[in-house]
Each structure stands twice: as structure tokens, then as C-alpha cells.
Amino acid sequence: MSDITVSGRITGYAWIRLVLSLFLLTMGGSGMYAAIVTLQPIALEFGASRSGASLPYFLNTLGYGLGGVIMGRWSDRAGVMTPALFGGICLGCGFLLATQAQSLLSFAMIHGLLIGFLGASAFFAPLVADISHWFVGRRGLAVGIVISGSYFAGAIWPPVLQHFIDLYGWRDTYFGVGVFCLAVTVVFVPFLYPKYREPADTGEIATPLAARPLGFAPGQLQCLLCIAGIGCCAAMAMPQVHLISYAGDLGFTAVDGAQMLSLMLTCGIVSRLTSGWISDRIGGLKTLMLGSFLQMVALAVFIPVNSLQGLYLAAAFFGLTQGGIVPSYAMIVRSYFPAGDAGSRTGVVLFFTLIGMAVGGWMAGAIYDLTGSYDAAFINAIGFNILNLLIAGMLVRRASSRILSLRRA
């Protein structure tokens, strides 16, 4: 079954698939945000430091990314339904098993293996790569919509989880989330059964250039994108992972912090949709460079702010500036690599963005433990952001010079 013609006309099932993919990716993001919201309760229950309590998030994020490489390759060969069904069951069972954890280590291992590596990973890179096959003229917008699921998760899950944790505790809350994930998986994932079978386009780059995209060997370009992914997301993790704790240190409540995080990620949805629209017009590389620069500015804005209203504004601004960075990588992969490798190559790049998130989240906690303040952590994040901006700028210059050379030829 196919829903897109050679001319690029998009018919009904592609839109249905897009909505399902968005919903499932939103569900898949539950594990990452559960690890963030439970940071303080877990630290209190198991007597852990701030960096120690970040371990579940660290392992969950690493597992999420590494699993995405495997799930992406699986989906390239079998379609997305089978890995998504497997992942959804592991995700739900992971939440249920976490309710029995008696130590920080066992809780963190469950987050890393079942919730992240075997569970949520099936809903990130595979669904993002898959939707790029079903849309051509509006590919950037479609990718932006689906990958916004991670931000819909951030907008929805933190306040919901915080509410139920305050009422019932984190164990009962995890049990409810586990049952929800299992039910959603069984009901909705089978609708993803059709696999895209049309002849794949080669992206924006003509076949003679595909062997050396931007003048690099494919592996070299992939490595550069992976390093850039670490840089942007190590920076991005500082506010996302520690905003609730940061708000608490400034004298505000955990509810305030959860609402700030929700606002940030709601604004991130707007940013991701806008960046998808922009990337359809200027390409993924320029969109990456623009988002990287704006994120760096937004990180600097956080440092002098210490009022409640100021934090809300800073959170909103950060969300509006950085949401388009990660979708840009999916567009770059589809532009400069063969479409048949979309799942595996997107999975690899997104894995390194999640390494950046994991390292950045842990590093910010470690810097806090050393200094007793998040100021140095924000400066560290800006340094990582500069690394990303330098790589993005270099790739944009490469692309522009090659286009100029082709026109002269």
C-alpha cells in the first residue's frame, strides 16, 4: 500500500500515518520526562546526590539513542510496525517493573534498558525516517510535525506526572503510565502496517554527488553530523533536564518548574513546525545553523534571570529558538544520503544527539555539585553550542561553494 504518487501528491493515508506517528512518538517520550520529573523524589528516596539522581535520565537517554540505531535499521528492512509493537510492549513493561525498584541502580538500569533501549527508541528515529518517505514537497513540515512528538511529550508529561506524583507517589504513577503505554501500543501500532514501497528518491543531491556528499566521504559527513549533534544537545540539555531543580534553587516550587518546562517544550513545538516550513525553503543545513545561533543566545539569557516571570520568559524564548535543531538533521540525512538508508543513518545521528543530551544533563548536575550553582553549567552549555555552530557554518559554506561550482560548470 502506498499513499504518495510519483508526482508527489499526498493522499489521505499519509496524513493519517503522520498523526499516528506524532501520537506514538509523544507516548514514547514518557520515559525521558519521567526520569526528569522524578529526579528530586528519587534523590530523596535513595539518598542520592543531584548528579547521582541524574543517572536514570543519563542511561535512559543513552539507551534511547543506541536503540534508535538498531530500530532504525530494523525499520529500513521490515517497516516500522514490528519494531514499534516490540518497543511499545517493552516501554510499558519497563514502567511496571520500575515500580518494584529497591535501589537507584536498579531503577536506572530499568530506565536504560527496558524504557529507553528496547522501548522508546522504536518511536523516535524509525517514525521520523519513515514519515520522510511519505511526503516529498512538504517533507520538512512532515518531519517537523512528527519529531514534535518529543516536545508534545515534554509539554504534556511533566505536569501530568508531577500532578500524580504529588497525589499518589512516583511508584503508583509509573504503574499507571505503564498500563497506558501497553494499551496504546496494542490499539494503534497495527495501523502502521503498510510499508512504503514506491521507488525511493535520492534526495536533493544528484546521483553523481551522492558518493561524496559536500565533498566528504559518506562516513566523514556522518561523523561531522554526529559531533554537531553532541554539541547542540549537550547545550540543550542544561535547561531541559535541570529547569525544575534550577527553579527550586531560586526559591520557586516544583510545580512552577514543571510548568516552565511544559511552556518551554510547548514553544518548542511551534519552533519545530516553523523550522520544518523553513527547511522546505532554505534546506536543512541553513536551518541547523540558524537554530544553533538562536539557541546560543537563549542560553545566555538564562544566566542573569532570577525572577519567576523572568524564568517563564526565558523558558519560552529557549523553546522558540532551539526546537528546530534536531529535525534539521533528519532533513540533512534525506538530502545527502540514499533514501534506503534513512532509518539507520537518521538513527545514528539522533543517537549522538541523545548522547549530547545524556552527557549534558549529567555534566550540568556534576558542575552543580562542584560549584553549588548552575551558572558555570550554563557557560559550559554555551561552549558546546559554539562547537555545533562552527560545524554547521562550515557545512553551509561547503554546500554554497559546491552549488556555485556546479552552476559555473
PyMOL commands that set and color helices and strands:
alter all, ss='L'
color gray80, all
select helices_A, chain A and resi 12-28+30-37+39-46+50-53+55-78+81-98+104-117+120-123+125-134+139-147+149-168+170-192+207-210+213-215+218-249+254-282+284-302+308-322+325-336+339-371+375-408
alter helices_A, ss='H'
color red, helices_A
deselect
rebuild
show_as cartoon
